[in-house]
Amino acid sequence: MTSNTRYRLIMVGPILIILLNVWVASHALGKLFSAQRWLAHTLEVLTQAEATTSAMGSANNAVRAYLLTGSEEYVDRYRQAGQEAMADVDRVATLAIDNASQQERIATLRQRLTVRFSVLDAAIAMRRAHGAGLSNAALRPALKADSPDGGVSVRYMLTQISNEEKRLLGNRYAEAEAARRNVVLSFAAASLLDLVLIVLAFQQLINARRDREQLAVRAAQIGALNGELSGLNAELEQRVVQRTRELEVSNQELQAFSYSVSHDLRAPLRTIDGFSLALAEDFEDVLNAEGRDYIARVRGGVQRMGMLIDALLQLSRVTRSEVQRETVQMADLATLVFGELMANEGDRVVSFHAEPGVVAEADPRLMRVAFENLFGNALKFTSRTPEARIEFGQTVKEGQTVYFIRDNGAGFDMQYVDRLFTAFQRLHGDRDFKGSGIGLATVSRIIRRHHGSIWAEGVIGAGATFYFTLSG
């Protein structure tokens, strides 16, 4: 995990935790507020129920006072207290709208209030009709009986309503207390967690500062290394320039050497070859067989030396020449080179097949030199094969085009395959097959100049196949 990712997680984590704390605290506060609202609601219902009880007490007292005194003032007080009682009952019904059992009690209370008010109204009417002479026996139902018809009393119903609200009040007190404790615990936990986050944030600030200091130190080290690297690059460029100059001088010396080999060494060889030929022709009668054999060996050595010089010069030119790539019709070039080489083979018959349509992006001049050496090599090693056969074609190995030249000649031992493309390394003696030992080395350099590779497979007495690739 990178430092930036770690810091992002460190920043996002506390934010999420804080949001969670806010949600938990808000939830706890919401429950507390809800519990307090229900507590206040219950208290209000209970207060209205007690107000109804008080109003009914005032109505009863006003009626008793009227019966005793006959003053109409108490009748007005009775009417007012009755209206207040009914209004309080309506408020209790509205506040307890969500409580079905209370609604049933309130309905019963209304019925009993109607009965009670009917009794009180009847007592007032009797007092007005008979005056002060009304007997106590006639007034007793109005003065003492709370339930003149034998049903439940108004006081009993009010007590039932109040008891239910008191029960709810106790439950809601407990809920409010539990919500209050949750709020306290939530805020305590949130405060503790915030304190931990502050400590962690402070620690991360310390770590970030330390990281910045380390980055500054590393930046300084990188700057110093860059300075050293710039100096090394400058020194390397200077060395490259120097080596390039030395290489140019070496190439010039090599060209001069090639010119010397081409001209200065050839002159003595021509002189030796000319005088040897003169001895063989002019003194043929004087020389015995042994002398003529010596002269033939001298001329053979001279000619071999000439071949080596030509091969070395060709190898030198291949190494120095620049590769000029173009589309080469490889099958046509192979057929042309093979035909030119067969012109020097006299009446010899060799079966040749070139796969048609083979093309490549290569230097045609260098590929001609490579074919001259490869086909010359094939012709040489099939010289003792009765039905010589040489093939040229292409195949695909591991997704890459591979060209090949195959013959059914002398072949070679695969344990010496590493020596094939080394200059002056020959797997067959000079008495068996003539050669300079430089041809395959020249081919190897041509293929390497094309950024390709070359290899060979062979079996003694069963021929050889040379494979090569030409990379773009």
C-alpha positions as CSV (number, residue, x, y, z in Angstrom):
1,M,0.0,0.0,0.0
2,T,1.4,3.4,-1.0
3,S,1.8,6.3,1.4
4,N,-0.9,8.3,-0.4
5,T,-3.4,5.4,-0.2
6,R,-2.6,5.0,3.5
7,Y,-3.1,8.7,4.2
8,R,-6.4,8.7,2.3
9,L,-7.6,5.7,4.4
10,I,-6.4,7.5,7.6
11,M,-8.4,10.6,6.6
12,V,-11.6,8.7,5.4
13,G,-11.6,6.3,8.4
14,P,-12.0,9.0,11.1
15,I,-14.6,10.8,9.0
16,L,-16.7,7.7,8.8
17,I,-16.2,7.0,12.5
18,I,-17.2,10.6,13.4
19,L,-20.3,10.3,11.1
20,L,-21.2,7.0,12.9
21,N,-20.8,8.7,16.2
22,V,-23.0,11.5,15.1
23,W,-25.6,9.0,13.9
24,V,-25.5,7.0,17.2
25,A,-25.7,10.2,19.3
26,S,-28.5,11.6,17.1
27,H,-30.4,8.3,17.4
28,A,-29.9,8.3,21.2
29,L,-31.0,11.9,21.4
30,G,-34.0,11.1,19.2
31,K,-35.1,8.3,21.5
32,L,-34.6,10.6,24.6
33,F,-36.6,13.4,23.0
34,S,-39.3,10.9,22.0
35,A,-39.4,9.5,25.6
36,Q,-39.6,13.0,27.0
37,R,-42.4,13.9,24.6
38,W,-44.4,10.8,25.7
39,L,-43.6,11.6,29.3
40,A,-44.9,15.1,28.9
41,H,-47.9,13.8,27.0
42,T,-48.8,11.3,29.8
43,L,-48.4,14.1,32.4
44,E,-50.7,16.3,30.4
45,V,-53.3,13.5,30.2
46,L,-53.0,12.9,33.9
47,T,-53.3,16.6,34.6
48,Q,-56.5,16.9,32.5
49,A,-58.0,13.8,34.2
50,E,-57.2,15.4,37.6
51,A,-58.7,18.7,36.3
52,T,-61.9,16.8,35.4
53,T,-62.0,15.4,38.9
54,S,-61.6,18.9,40.4
55,A,-64.2,20.3,38.1
56,M,-66.7,17.6,39.1
57,G,-65.9,18.3,42.7
58,S,-66.6,22.0,42.2
59,A,-69.9,21.1,40.4
60,N,-71.0,18.9,43.3
61,N,-70.1,21.5,45.9
62,A,-71.9,24.2,44.0
63,V,-75.1,22.1,43.8
64,R,-75.0,21.3,47.5
65,A,-74.5,25.0,48.3
66,Y,-77.5,25.9,46.1
67,L,-79.6,23.3,47.8
68,L,-78.7,24.7,51.2
69,T,-78.9,28.4,50.4
70,G,-81.1,28.6,47.3
71,S,-78.7,31.2,45.8
72,E,-78.7,31.3,42.0
73,E,-75.0,32.2,42.1
74,Y,-74.2,28.6,43.0
75,V,-76.2,27.4,40.0
76,D,-74.1,29.5,37.7
77,R,-71.0,28.0,39.4
78,Y,-72.4,24.6,38.8
79,R,-73.0,25.2,35.1
80,Q,-69.5,26.6,34.7
81,A,-67.9,23.7,36.5
82,G,-69.9,21.2,34.5
83,Q,-68.8,22.8,31.2
84,E,-65.2,22.8,32.4
85,A,-65.5,19.1,33.3
86,M,-66.9,18.2,29.9
87,A,-64.2,20.3,28.2
88,D,-61.5,18.5,30.3
89,V,-63.0,15.1,29.3
90,D,-62.8,16.2,25.6
91,R,-59.1,17.2,26.0
92,V,-58.4,13.9,27.7
93,A,-60.0,12.0,24.8
94,T,-58.0,14.0,22.3
95,L,-54.7,13.4,24.1
96,A,-55.4,9.7,24.5
97,I,-56.6,9.2,21.0
98,D,-53.8,6.6,20.4
99,N,-54.9,4.5,23.5
100,A,-58.0,2.3,22.7
101,S,-58.5,1.2,26.3
102,Q,-58.6,4.8,27.6
103,Q,-61.0,5.7,24.8
104,E,-63.4,3.0,26.1
105,R,-63.0,4.4,29.7
106,I,-63.6,8.0,28.5
107,A,-66.8,6.9,26.7
108,T,-68.0,5.3,29.9
109,L,-67.0,8.4,31.8
110,R,-69.1,10.6,29.5
111,Q,-72.1,8.3,30.0
112,R,-71.7,8.5,33.8
113,L,-71.2,12.3,33.7
114,T,-74.5,12.6,31.8
115,V,-76.2,10.6,34.4
116,R,-74.6,12.6,37.2
117,F,-75.5,15.9,35.7
118,S,-79.1,14.7,35.2
119,V,-79.3,13.9,38.9
120,L,-77.9,17.3,39.9
121,D,-80.2,19.1,37.5
122,A,-83.1,17.3,39.0
123,A,-82.0,18.3,42.5
124,I,-81.8,21.9,41.4
125,A,-85.3,21.7,39.9
126,M,-86.7,20.2,43.0
127,R,-85.1,23.0,45.2
128,R,-86.6,25.6,43.0
129,A,-90.0,24.0,43.1
130,H,-90.3,23.4,46.9
131,G,-88.0,26.1,48.2
132,A,-86.3,25.8,51.6
133,G,-88.9,23.4,52.9
134,L,-87.6,20.5,50.8
135,S,-86.7,17.5,53.0
136,N,-83.2,16.1,53.3
137,A,-84.6,12.7,52.2
138,A,-85.5,14.2,48.9
139,L,-82.1,15.8,48.5
140,R,-80.0,12.9,49.6
141,P,-79.5,11.4,46.1
142,A,-78.1,14.7,44.9
143,L,-76.0,15.4,47.9
144,K,-74.5,12.0,48.6
145,A,-75.0,9.4,45.9
146,D,-72.3,9.4,43.2
147,S,-74.1,6.7,41.3
148,P,-77.8,7.1,41.8
149,D,-78.7,4.4,39.2
150,G,-76.4,1.8,40.7
151,G,-73.8,2.0,37.9
152,V,-70.1,2.8,38.2
153,S,-69.4,6.2,39.6
154,V,-67.8,9.1,37.9
155,R,-65.1,9.1,40.5
156,Y,-64.4,5.4,39.8
157,M,-64.0,6.1,36.1
158,L,-61.7,9.0,36.7
159,T,-59.7,6.9,39.1
160,Q,-59.3,4.2,36.4
161,I,-58.2,6.7,33.8
162,S,-55.7,8.3,36.2
163,N,-54.4,4.9,37.2
164,E,-53.7,3.9,33.6
165,E,-51.9,7.2,32.9
166,K,-49.9,6.7,36.1
167,R,-48.9,3.3,34.9
168,L,-47.9,4.7,31.5
169,L,-46.1,7.5,33.3
170,G,-44.0,5.0,35.3
171,N,-43.1,3.2,32.1
172,R,-42.2,6.4,30.3
173,Y,-40.2,7.6,33.2
174,A,-38.2,4.4,32.9
175,E,-37.9,4.8,29.1
176,A,-36.7,8.4,29.5
177,E,-34.2,7.4,32.1
178,A,-32.9,4.6,29.8
179,A,-32.7,7.0,26.9
180,R,-30.9,9.5,29.1
181,R,-28.3,6.9,30.1
182,N,-27.9,5.9,26.4
183,V,-27.3,9.5,25.5
184,V,-24.7,9.8,28.3
185,L,-23.0,6.6,27.3
186,S,-23.1,7.6,23.6
187,F,-21.5,11.0,24.2
188,A,-19.0,9.4,26.6
189,A,-18.0,6.8,24.0
190,A,-18.0,9.4,21.2
191,S,-15.8,11.7,23.3
192,L,-13.4,8.8,24.1
193,L,-13.3,7.8,20.5
194,D,-12.7,11.3,19.3
195,L,-9.9,11.6,21.8
196,V,-8.4,8.4,20.4
197,L,-8.8,9.8,16.9
198,I,-7.1,13.0,17.9
199,V,-4.2,11.0,19.3
200,L,-4.0,8.9,16.1
201,A,-4.2,12.0,13.9
202,F,-1.4,13.6,15.9
203,Q,0.6,10.4,15.5
204,Q,-0.1,10.4,11.8
205,L,1.0,14.1,11.6
206,I,4.2,13.1,13.3
207,N,4.6,10.2,10.8
208,A,3.8,12.4,7.9
209,R,6.4,15.0,9.0
210,R,9.0,12.2,9.5
211,D,8.1,10.9,6.0
212,R,8.5,14.3,4.5
213,E,11.9,14.6,6.2
214,Q,12.9,11.2,4.8
215,L,11.7,12.2,1.4
216,A,13.7,15.4,1.6
217,V,16.8,13.4,2.5
218,R,16.2,10.9,-0.3
219,A,15.6,13.8,-2.7
220,A,18.9,15.3,-1.7
221,Q,20.5,11.9,-2.1
222,I,18.9,11.5,-5.5
223,G,20.1,15.0,-6.5
224,A,23.6,14.0,-5.5
225,L,23.3,10.8,-7.5
226,N,22.0,12.7,-10.5
227,G,24.9,15.0,-10.3
228,E,27.3,12.0,-10.2
229,L,25.4,10.3,-13.0
230,S,25.6,13.5,-15.1
231,G,29.3,13.5,-14.6
232,L,29.6,9.8,-15.5
233,N,27.4,10.4,-18.6
234,A,29.7,13.2,-19.7
235,E,32.7,11.0,-19.0
236,L,31.1,8.1,-20.9
237,E,30.2,10.4,-23.8
238,Q,33.8,11.5,-23.9
239,R,35.0,7.9,-23.9
240,V,32.5,7.0,-26.6
241,V,33.9,9.8,-28.8
242,Q,37.4,8.7,-28.0
243,R,36.6,5.0,-28.8
244,T,34.8,6.1,-32.0
245,R,37.9,7.9,-33.1
246,E,40.0,4.9,-32.2
247,L,37.6,2.7,-34.1
248,E,37.7,5.0,-37.1
249,V,41.5,4.8,-37.0
250,S,41.4,1.1,-36.7
251,N,39.0,0.9,-39.7
252,Q,41.4,3.0,-41.7
253,E,44.3,0.8,-40.7
254,L,42.2,-2.3,-41.6
255,Q,41.4,-0.8,-45.0
256,A,45.1,0.0,-45.5
257,F,45.9,-3.6,-44.5
258,S,43.3,-4.9,-46.9
259,Y,44.7,-2.9,-49.7
260,S,48.2,-4.1,-48.8
261,V,47.0,-7.7,-48.7
262,S,45.2,-7.2,-52.0
263,H,48.1,-5.6,-53.9
264,D,51.4,-6.1,-52.0
265,L,50.9,-9.8,-51.2
266,R,49.5,-10.7,-54.5
267,A,52.5,-9.4,-56.4
268,P,55.0,-11.9,-54.8
269,L,52.5,-14.7,-55.2
270,R,52.1,-13.9,-58.9
271,T,55.9,-13.8,-59.2
272,I,56.2,-17.2,-57.5
273,D,53.4,-18.7,-59.6
274,G,54.9,-17.3,-62.8
275,F,58.4,-18.6,-62.2
276,S,57.0,-21.9,-61.1
277,L,55.1,-22.2,-64.3
278,A,58.2,-21.2,-66.3
279,L,60.2,-23.9,-64.6
280,A,57.6,-26.5,-65.3
281,E,57.3,-25.5,-69.0
282,D,60.9,-24.5,-69.9
283,F,62.7,-27.2,-67.9
284,E,60.3,-30.0,-68.2
285,D,62.9,-32.2,-69.9
286,V,65.5,-31.4,-67.3
287,L,63.3,-32.0,-64.2
288,N,62.6,-35.5,-63.1
289,A,59.3,-36.6,-61.7
290,E,60.2,-35.5,-58.2
291,G,61.1,-32.0,-59.3
292,R,57.9,-31.6,-61.3
293,D,56.0,-32.7,-58.2
294,Y,57.7,-30.1,-56.1
295,I,56.9,-27.4,-58.6
296,A,53.2,-28.5,-58.7
297,R,53.1,-28.4,-54.9
298,V,54.6,-24.8,-55.0
299,R,52.0,-23.7,-57.5
300,G,49.2,-25.4,-55.4
301,G,50.3,-23.6,-52.3
302,V,50.4,-20.3,-54.1
303,Q,46.9,-20.8,-55.4
304,R,45.7,-21.8,-52.0
305,M,47.3,-18.7,-50.5
306,G,45.5,-16.6,-53.2
307,M,42.2,-18.2,-52.2
308,L,42.9,-17.4,-48.5
309,I,43.6,-13.8,-49.4
310,D,40.4,-13.5,-51.4
311,A,38.4,-15.0,-48.5
312,L,40.0,-12.7,-45.9
313,L,39.3,-9.7,-48.1
314,Q,35.7,-10.8,-48.5
315,L,35.3,-11.3,-44.8
316,S,36.8,-7.8,-44.2
317,R,34.4,-6.2,-46.7
318,V,31.4,-7.9,-45.1
319,T,32.3,-6.6,-41.7
320,R,32.7,-3.0,-42.8
321,S,29.9,-2.7,-45.3
322,E,26.7,-1.0,-44.4
323,V,23.4,-3.0,-44.7
324,Q,21.0,-1.6,-47.3
325,R,17.7,-3.5,-46.8
326,E,15.2,-4.0,-49.6
327,T,12.7,-6.6,-50.7
328,V,14.8,-9.6,-52.1
329,Q,13.3,-12.4,-54.1
330,M,15.2,-15.1,-52.3
331,A,14.2,-18.0,-54.5
332,D,15.3,-16.1,-57.6
333,L,18.6,-15.1,-56.1
334,A,19.3,-18.6,-54.9
335,T,18.6,-20.0,-58.4
336,L,20.8,-17.4,-60.0
337,V,23.7,-18.0,-57.6
338,F,23.4,-21.8,-57.9
339,G,23.4,-21.5,-61.7
340,E,26.6,-19.4,-61.7
341,L,28.3,-21.9,-59.4
342,M,27.3,-24.8,-61.6
343,A,28.9,-23.2,-64.5
344,N,32.3,-24.1,-63.0
345,E,31.3,-27.7,-62.2
346,G,31.7,-29.0,-65.8
347,D,29.5,-31.9,-66.7
348,R,28.5,-32.6,-63.1
349,V,24.7,-33.2,-62.5
350,V,23.2,-31.9,-59.3
351,S,19.4,-31.8,-58.5
352,F,18.4,-28.4,-57.3
353,H,15.0,-27.1,-56.0
354,A,14.2,-23.6,-54.7
355,E,10.8,-23.0,-53.1
356,P,9.1,-20.4,-55.2
357,G,7.8,-17.1,-53.7
358,V,10.3,-16.9,-50.9
359,V,11.1,-13.2,-50.2
360,A,12.9,-11.3,-47.4
361,E,13.8,-7.8,-46.4
362,A,17.6,-7.9,-46.7
363,D,20.7,-6.5,-48.4
364,P,20.8,-8.2,-51.8
365,R,24.6,-7.8,-52.2
366,L,25.4,-9.4,-48.8
367,M,22.8,-12.1,-49.3
368,R,24.4,-12.9,-52.7
369,V,27.7,-13.4,-50.9
370,A,26.0,-15.6,-48.2
371,F,24.4,-17.8,-50.9
372,E,27.7,-18.1,-52.8
373,N,29.3,-19.5,-49.7
374,L,26.4,-21.7,-48.6
375,F,25.7,-23.2,-52.0
376,G,29.4,-23.5,-52.7
377,N,29.8,-25.3,-49.5
378,A,26.9,-27.6,-50.5
379,L,28.3,-28.3,-53.9
380,K,31.7,-29.1,-52.4
381,F,30.4,-31.6,-49.8
382,T,28.1,-33.3,-52.3
383,S,31.0,-33.8,-54.9
384,R,31.3,-37.5,-53.9
385,T,27.6,-38.2,-53.7
386,P,26.2,-40.1,-56.7
387,E,22.8,-38.4,-56.8
388,A,23.5,-35.0,-55.3
389,R,20.6,-32.9,-54.3
390,I,20.4,-29.4,-52.9
391,E,17.3,-27.6,-51.7
392,F,16.4,-24.0,-50.7
393,G,13.2,-23.0,-48.9
394,Q,11.6,-21.6,-45.8
395,T,9.7,-22.8,-42.8
396,V,8.2,-21.3,-39.6
397,K,9.5,-22.1,-36.1
398,E,8.1,-20.5,-33.0
399,G,6.3,-17.9,-35.1
400,Q,9.4,-16.8,-37.0
401,T,10.3,-17.3,-40.6
402,V,13.4,-19.6,-41.0
403,Y,15.3,-20.1,-44.3
404,F,17.2,-23.2,-45.0
405,I,19.7,-24.8,-47.4
406,R,19.8,-28.6,-47.3
407,D,22.1,-31.1,-49.1
408,N,22.6,-34.9,-49.0
409,G,26.4,-34.7,-48.9
410,A,29.1,-35.7,-46.5
411,G,27.4,-34.1,-43.4
412,F,29.3,-33.6,-40.2
413,D,29.5,-34.7,-36.6
414,M,27.2,-32.6,-34.4
415,Q,29.6,-32.7,-31.5
416,Y,31.8,-30.2,-33.5
417,V,28.9,-28.0,-34.6
418,D,30.2,-25.0,-32.5
419,R,33.3,-24.9,-34.7
420,L,31.4,-24.5,-38.0
421,F,31.2,-20.7,-38.1
422,T,34.6,-20.0,-36.7
423,A,37.3,-18.7,-39.1
424,F,39.9,-21.3,-40.1
425,Q,38.1,-24.1,-38.3
426,R,37.4,-27.0,-40.6
427,L,35.6,-30.3,-39.8
428,H,37.1,-32.1,-42.9
429,G,40.7,-32.4,-44.0
430,D,42.1,-30.5,-46.9
431,R,42.8,-33.7,-48.7
432,D,39.1,-34.7,-48.6
433,F,37.6,-31.3,-49.5
434,K,39.4,-28.2,-50.4
435,G,38.5,-24.9,-48.7
436,S,39.8,-21.9,-46.8
437,G,37.8,-22.3,-43.6
438,I,36.4,-18.8,-43.9
439,G,33.3,-19.1,-45.9
440,L,30.9,-20.1,-43.1
441,A,32.4,-17.4,-40.8
442,T,31.6,-14.9,-43.6
443,V,28.0,-16.2,-43.8
444,S,27.7,-15.9,-40.0
445,R,28.8,-12.3,-40.0
446,I,26.4,-11.4,-42.8
447,I,23.5,-13.0,-40.8
448,R,24.5,-11.1,-37.7
449,R,24.6,-7.9,-39.7
450,H,20.9,-8.6,-40.4
451,H,20.3,-9.1,-36.6
452,G,19.5,-12.8,-37.3
453,S,20.9,-16.1,-36.3
454,I,22.3,-19.1,-38.0
455,W,22.7,-22.7,-37.0
456,A,23.3,-26.1,-38.6
457,E,22.2,-29.7,-38.3
458,G,24.0,-32.6,-39.8
459,V,24.6,-36.4,-39.9
460,I,27.8,-37.9,-41.1
461,G,27.2,-39.4,-44.5
462,A,23.6,-38.1,-44.6
463,G,24.0,-34.5,-45.5
464,A,23.6,-31.2,-43.6
465,T,21.0,-28.4,-43.3
466,F,21.9,-24.8,-42.6
467,Y,19.1,-22.6,-41.0
468,F,19.1,-18.8,-40.7
469,T,16.8,-16.0,-39.8
470,L,16.7,-12.3,-40.8
471,S,15.2,-10.0,-38.2
472,G,13.8,-6.6,-39.2
